[in-house]
Amino acid sequence: MKSIVVALIHLFPLGVHIQAQQYPYPADERGYIVRVGEAVPEFELNCTDGSVHSRQSLLGTAYVLQFTASWCGVCRKEMPHLESEVWQRYRGEHFLLLGVDLDETPEKVRAFAKQMGITYPIAPDPGGDLFYKIAAPKSGVTRNVVVDQTGEIVFLTRLFQEEEFEAMKSIIAKLVD
């Protein structure tokens, strides 16, 4: 890891791409820079419904960070399934599905949520502040990060694949039952 950081410093000596130097790992084949078994990075999200959620406030609750954007076709395909098969089934005091919209305005996020018919909370992620703590730049937005009650990442999805989606639902069921 040290050699990667040194190489980045030589490539970007003026501090350009400083965030890349902070990645805990090089991106994996799906663009993740976090790994299962790690603590989810610190965050604070201001949802369009007025609620505020952070890593700290969610300790004791299992949750999914669902990364999305209005321009993402795969996200649009996945969201109705998340609403009906995850949110409506497991919502309650021990589980939260939290949409995280990559770099769009609050107005656009509200309109997108309404258009998609989702009822789970969704928050803008200005500049991709949280997204880029989870995934590498240009790695694609459709992804879910499942976090247990201790704040540890327990499952990661990419795109919307039926087998992986079913596995995610199984993990969530075990967390909340």
Rosetta silent file (secondary structure, phi, psi, omega in degrees, C-alpha in Angstrom):
SEQUENCE: MKSIVVALIHLFPLGVHIQAQQYPYPADERGYIVRVGEAVPEFELNCTDGSVHSRQSLLGTAYVLQFTASWCGVCRKEMPHLESEVWQRYRGEHFLLLGVDLDETPEKVRAFAKQMGITYPIAPDPGGDLFYKIAAPKSGVTRNVVVDQTGEIVFLTRLFQEEEFEAMKSIIAKLVD
SCORE:     score description
SCORE:     0.000 S_00000001
   1 L     0.000  -40.218 -179.408    0.000    0.000    0.000 S_00000001
   2 H   -58.222  -40.206 -179.322    2.835    2.376    0.841 S_00000001
   3 H   -66.163  -32.729  177.176    4.233    2.014   -2.684 S_00000001
   4 H   -65.865  -45.201  179.905    0.841    2.918   -4.162 S_00000001
   5 H   -63.627  -43.927  178.883    0.662    6.088   -2.076 S_00000001
   6 H   -60.902  -43.489  178.890    4.250    7.001   -2.982 S_00000001
   7 H   -61.516  -41.771  179.034    3.464    6.400   -6.670 S_00000001
   8 H   -65.055  -38.059  178.877    0.384    8.612   -6.429 S_00000001
   9 H   -63.719  -40.026  178.136    2.391   11.371   -4.760 S_00000001
  10 H   -68.468  -36.560 -179.776    4.884   11.239   -7.621 S_00000001
  11 H   -74.495  -33.633 -175.311    2.099   11.252  -10.205 S_00000001
  12 L  -129.462   65.634 -173.299    0.117   14.012   -8.505 S_00000001
  13 L   -66.246  -19.658 -177.032    2.628   16.083   -6.482 S_00000001
  14 L   -93.035   12.845  176.771    0.408   19.158   -6.193 S_00000001
  15 L    91.481    1.128  176.586   -2.339   17.335   -4.299 S_00000001
  16 L   -64.004  137.735 -179.503   -4.521   16.558   -7.285 S_00000001
  17 L    64.216   34.322  177.656   -6.538   13.414   -6.604 S_00000001
  18 H   -55.192  -38.670 -178.274   -5.730   13.512   -2.884 S_00000001
  19 H   -57.633  -37.016  179.632   -8.862   11.461   -2.289 S_00000001
  20 H   -60.181  -32.132  178.721   -7.374    8.588   -4.296 S_00000001
  21 H   -69.994  -20.084 -176.969   -4.519    8.483   -1.797 S_00000001
  22 L   -90.872   -6.020  179.234   -7.035    7.947    0.997 S_00000001
  23 L   -58.746  134.278  178.521   -8.620    4.832   -0.494 S_00000001
  24 L   -67.713  -28.571  179.846   -8.192    1.948    1.909 S_00000001
  25 L  -144.688  160.182  166.854   -7.561   -0.406   -1.045 S_00000001
  26 L   -63.782  153.371 -179.688   -7.233   -0.169   -4.788 S_00000001
  27 L   -59.958  139.660  175.050  -10.648   -0.607   -6.378 S_00000001
  28 L   -79.866 -175.275 -175.988  -11.728   -4.216   -6.787 S_00000001
  29 L   -63.863  -16.079  177.951  -13.155   -5.583  -10.051 S_00000001
  30 L  -105.058    6.305  176.545  -16.544   -4.019   -9.210 S_00000001
  31 L    89.530    1.821  178.934  -15.131   -0.622   -8.288 S_00000001
  32 E   -76.250  139.870  173.110  -15.418   -0.972   -4.508 S_00000001
  33 L  -112.179    1.527  171.787  -12.702    0.553   -2.350 S_00000001
  34 L  -109.933  165.840 -178.764  -14.252   -0.802    0.864 S_00000001
  35 L  -132.831  153.587  172.082  -14.461   -4.463    1.828 S_00000001
  36 L   -58.138  137.896 -179.428  -16.872   -6.717    3.697 S_00000001
  37 L    98.862  -12.018  177.798  -15.826   -6.832    7.348 S_00000001
  38 L   -92.910  159.701  171.169  -14.790   -3.175    7.519 S_00000001
  39 E   -70.042  139.786  174.763  -16.585   -0.351    9.265 S_00000001
  40 L   -64.697  141.905  179.854  -18.692    1.705    6.896 S_00000001
  41 L   -60.496  156.463  176.036  -17.017    5.108    6.370 S_00000001
  42 L   -60.796  142.747  177.047  -18.240    8.103    8.349 S_00000001
  43 L  -159.380  161.497  168.314  -21.133    9.964    6.731 S_00000001
  44 E  -143.788  123.656 -177.880  -24.023   12.296    7.380 S_00000001
  45 E  -119.445  131.205  176.895  -26.930   12.379    4.948 S_00000001
  46 E  -101.740  105.116 -175.162  -29.726   14.952    4.894 S_00000001
  47 L   -76.076  157.674 -179.414  -32.744   13.220    3.374 S_00000001
  48 L   -66.755  -18.714  177.868  -35.388   14.950    1.310 S_00000001
  49 L   -86.716    3.332  178.844  -37.979   14.073    4.004 S_00000001
  50 L    94.963  -11.332  178.497  -36.036   16.146    6.562 S_00000001
  51 L   -76.443  153.107  178.131  -34.471   13.204    8.382 S_00000001
  52 E  -125.791  131.974 -179.358  -30.734   13.123    8.989 S_00000001
  53 E  -130.407  141.845  177.664  -28.759    9.893    9.239 S_00000001
  54 E  -138.233  167.812  176.047  -25.121    9.270   10.061 S_00000001
  55 L   -54.489  -45.695 -177.565  -22.911    6.304   10.747 S_00000001
  56 L   -65.628  -44.406 -176.695  -23.135    7.145   14.449 S_00000001
  57 L   -68.210  -21.903 -177.577  -26.917    7.647   14.552 S_00000001
  58 L   -93.860    0.032  175.392  -27.508    4.302   12.837 S_00000001
  59 L   -59.360  132.859 -175.783  -25.507    2.198   15.303 S_00000001
  60 L    97.221   -8.211  179.981  -27.921   -0.454   16.567 S_00000001
  61 L  -122.001  134.502  170.738  -29.815   -0.510   13.256 S_00000001
  62 E   -79.815  142.323 -179.612  -29.152   -2.707   10.227 S_00000001
  63 E  -153.396  164.404  175.121  -29.315   -0.676    7.023 S_00000001
  64 E  -122.505  128.827  169.182  -28.638   -0.560    3.314 S_00000001
  65 E   -92.929  112.825 -177.467  -27.029    2.380    1.562 S_00000001
  66 E  -103.543  106.159 -178.118  -28.568    2.240   -1.912 S_00000001
  67 E   -84.138  131.620 -171.290  -26.512    4.295   -4.350 S_00000001
  68 E  -152.023  174.728  171.621  -28.531    5.672   -7.232 S_00000001
  69 L  -164.439  150.585 -175.731  -29.048    8.567   -9.652 S_00000001
  70 L   -63.079  -28.257 -177.598  -31.960    9.690  -11.818 S_00000001
  71 L   -84.151   -1.917 -174.048  -29.968    9.156  -15.027 S_00000001
  72 L   -92.599  110.435 -179.485  -29.123    5.522  -14.131 S_00000001
  73 H   -64.291  -39.337  179.556  -31.257    2.996  -16.040 S_00000001
  74 H   -67.610  -37.925  176.804  -30.169    0.011  -13.936 S_00000001
  75 H   -59.602  -44.970  179.937  -31.006    1.952  -10.764 S_00000001
  76 H   -61.544  -34.570  177.882  -34.495    2.622  -12.122 S_00000001
  77 H   -70.553  -38.359 -176.357  -34.931   -1.090  -12.772 S_00000001
  78 H   -77.104  -36.142 -170.508  -33.772   -2.035   -9.256 S_00000001
  79 H   -56.975  -41.927  177.418  -35.624    0.587   -7.192 S_00000001
  80 H   -61.553  -33.565  177.642  -39.153   -0.890   -7.436 S_00000001
  81 H   -70.199  -40.039  175.916  -37.735   -4.218   -6.195 S_00000001
  82 H   -62.016  -43.260  179.346  -35.968   -2.486   -3.327 S_00000001
  83 H   -59.910  -53.712 -172.684  -39.210   -0.719   -2.411 S_00000001
  84 H   -81.614  -38.799 -172.762  -41.438   -3.819   -2.467 S_00000001
  85 H   -94.279  -18.721 -179.595  -39.085   -6.671   -1.573 S_00000001
  86 H  -114.772  -62.842 -174.221  -36.785   -4.946    0.904 S_00000001
  87 H   -62.772  -52.544 -177.199  -38.257   -1.714    2.300 S_00000001
  88 H   -66.345  -27.190 -179.128  -41.895   -2.773    2.611 S_00000001
  89 H   -82.359  -40.390 -170.129  -40.906   -6.146    4.033 S_00000001
  90 H  -112.176   -4.428 -177.107  -38.231   -5.164    6.567 S_00000001
  91 L   -57.001  146.567  179.799  -38.849   -1.514    7.437 S_00000001
  92 E   155.473 -168.254 -173.570  -39.116   -0.778   11.106 S_00000001
  93 L   -71.264  -13.395 -178.327  -37.087    0.223   14.095 S_00000001
  94 L  -109.840    6.025 -179.992  -34.360   -2.337   13.382 S_00000001
  95 E  -150.157  142.096  177.117  -33.890   -1.739    9.631 S_00000001
  96 E  -139.758  132.082  169.111  -33.484    1.224    7.282 S_00000001
  97 E  -103.276  123.117 -172.847  -33.142    1.397    3.511 S_00000001
  98 E  -125.726  109.782  176.179  -31.456    4.680    2.686 S_00000001
  99 E   -72.818  139.893  178.973  -31.189    5.945   -0.889 S_00000001
 100 E  -128.716  106.193 -173.953  -28.060    7.942   -1.675 S_00000001
 101 E   -92.356  119.725 -173.567  -28.380    9.936   -4.903 S_00000001
 102 E   -71.072  110.015  165.564  -25.064   10.731   -6.551 S_00000001
 103 L    55.463   43.235  173.351  -24.411   14.433   -7.111 S_00000001
 104 L  -122.840  157.665 -177.014  -27.902   15.700   -7.938 S_00000001
 105 L   -69.490  155.314  176.379  -29.783   18.626   -6.416 S_00000001
 106 H   -54.721  -38.820  179.830  -32.321   18.073   -3.639 S_00000001
 107 H   -63.179  -43.884  179.505  -35.092   19.164   -6.039 S_00000001
 108 H   -65.269  -39.651  179.371  -34.012   16.612   -8.626 S_00000001
 109 H   -64.785  -43.409  177.857  -33.757   13.892   -5.952 S_00000001
 110 H   -60.282  -46.064 -179.751  -37.284   14.661   -4.674 S_00000001
 111 H   -64.035  -40.720  178.799  -38.704   14.524   -8.205 S_00000001
 112 H   -62.776  -47.504  179.658  -36.844   11.291   -8.940 S_00000001
 113 H   -60.542  -43.009  178.924  -38.121    9.606   -5.753 S_00000001
 114 H   -63.469  -46.284  179.872  -41.685   10.690   -6.539 S_00000001
 115 H   -60.120  -38.286 -177.965  -41.411    9.475  -10.140 S_00000001
 116 H   -81.742  -12.598  178.793  -40.069    6.104   -8.957 S_00000001
 117 L    71.475   28.715  179.463  -42.758    5.755   -6.293 S_00000001
 118 L   -89.325  147.140  178.583  -40.314    4.993   -3.497 S_00000001
 119 L  -112.842   -8.144  177.045  -41.211    5.623    0.124 S_00000001
 120 L   -75.170  153.281 -178.636  -37.827    4.925    1.710 S_00000001
 121 L   -64.654  144.959  178.712  -35.743    7.964    2.648 S_00000001
 122 E  -138.075  141.845 -176.746  -33.373    9.282    0.007 S_00000001
 123 E  -129.309  142.491  170.127  -30.623   11.875    0.314 S_00000001
 124 E   -67.355  148.024  175.174  -28.577   13.861   -2.154 S_00000001
 125 E  -120.700   78.357 -175.292  -24.852   13.082   -2.053 S_00000001
 126 H   -56.075  127.577  179.196  -23.374   16.419   -3.209 S_00000001
 127 H    68.821    5.117 -178.869  -20.127   15.896   -5.051 S_00000001
 128 H    70.740   29.721 -176.631  -20.315   12.178   -4.302 S_00000001
 129 L   -51.652  -49.079  179.003  -18.898   12.742   -0.806 S_00000001
 130 L   -79.649  -41.874 -178.005  -20.122    9.367    0.485 S_00000001
 131 H   -53.472  -44.510 -175.892  -20.027    7.546   -2.848 S_00000001
 132 H   -79.524   -0.270  167.426  -16.309    8.190   -3.287 S_00000001
 133 H   -89.559  -14.261 -176.273  -15.607    6.795    0.187 S_00000001
 134 H  -106.465  -41.809 -173.125  -17.229    3.554   -1.013 S_00000001
 135 E  -134.862  155.516 -179.893  -16.350    3.285   -4.710 S_00000001
 136 L   -73.167  154.111  175.529  -13.733    4.544   -7.123 S_00000001
 137 L   -55.891  144.590  177.200  -14.506    7.375   -9.531 S_00000001
 138 L    60.597   27.038 -179.118  -16.237    6.313  -12.747 S_00000001
 139 L   -98.104   -1.226  177.600  -17.013    2.867  -11.304 S_00000001
 140 L    95.137  140.920 -169.574  -20.791    3.076  -11.745 S_00000001
 141 L   -89.511  -29.926 -173.774  -23.505    4.067   -9.361 S_00000001
 142 L   -68.486  103.132  179.436  -25.832    1.045   -9.066 S_00000001
 143 E  -162.393  152.350  177.666  -24.706   -0.554   -5.814 S_00000001
 144 E  -127.156  137.306  177.518  -25.960   -1.467   -2.350 S_00000001
 145 E  -117.793  113.484 -179.898  -23.915   -1.570    0.843 S_00000001
 146 E   -92.944  127.777 -174.555  -25.483   -3.687    3.597 S_00000001
 147 E  -123.434  134.512 -179.900  -24.382   -2.639    7.089 S_00000001
 148 L   -84.755 -178.447 -175.004  -25.053   -4.515   10.323 S_00000001
 149 L   -64.654  -18.492 -179.948  -26.039   -3.067   13.698 S_00000001
 150 L   -92.851   -1.967 -178.444  -22.380   -2.506   14.674 S_00000001
 151 L    89.667   12.497 -179.937  -21.648   -0.391   11.578 S_00000001
 152 E   -94.475  138.107  176.186  -19.766   -3.175    9.774 S_00000001
 153 E   -71.316  125.959 -178.459  -20.197   -3.804    6.060 S_00000001
 154 E  -115.848  -13.765 -179.825  -21.626   -7.308    5.619 S_00000001
 155 E  -162.082  144.071  178.901  -22.573   -7.415    1.922 S_00000001
 156 E  -130.670  132.565  174.932  -21.911   -5.467   -1.270 S_00000001
 157 E  -116.928  160.531  176.019  -23.890   -5.575   -4.514 S_00000001
 158 E  -144.008  132.332 -174.687  -23.166   -4.155   -7.935 S_00000001
 159 L    64.223 -162.989 -178.307  -25.704   -3.652  -10.714 S_00000001
 160 L  -127.325   92.384 -179.150  -29.020   -5.476  -10.408 S_00000001
 161 L  -115.584  130.112 -172.286  -28.528   -9.194  -10.718 S_00000001
 162 H   -54.424  -46.796 -177.462  -31.257  -11.523   -9.488 S_00000001
 163 H   -62.905  -43.941  179.779  -28.982  -14.007   -7.700 S_00000001
 164 H   -68.560  -38.260  178.242  -27.059  -11.292   -5.878 S_00000001
 165 H   -62.384  -42.878  177.962  -30.283   -9.422   -5.028 S_00000001
 166 H   -63.671  -40.953  177.864  -31.748  -12.610   -3.491 S_00000001
 167 H   -62.675  -40.559  178.188  -28.550  -13.147   -1.495 S_00000001
 168 H   -62.066  -44.685  179.148  -28.782   -9.565   -0.225 S_00000001
 169 H   -60.709  -38.284  178.571  -32.392  -10.099    0.893 S_00000001
 170 H   -63.884  -42.187  177.889  -31.317  -13.253    2.733 S_00000001
 171 H   -62.981  -44.820 -179.980  -28.564  -11.332    4.561 S_00000001
 172 H   -62.355  -43.183  179.256  -31.020   -8.586    5.522 S_00000001
 173 H   -57.962  -42.200  179.603  -33.522  -11.158    6.826 S_00000001
 174 H   -66.646  -34.707 -179.924  -30.845  -12.651    9.075 S_00000001
 175 H   -69.333  -35.780 -172.932  -29.885   -9.205   10.371 S_00000001
 176 H  -100.046  -13.133  179.667  -33.407   -8.162   11.334 S_00000001
 177 L   -84.992    0.000    0.000  -34.927  -11.431   12.519 S_00000001
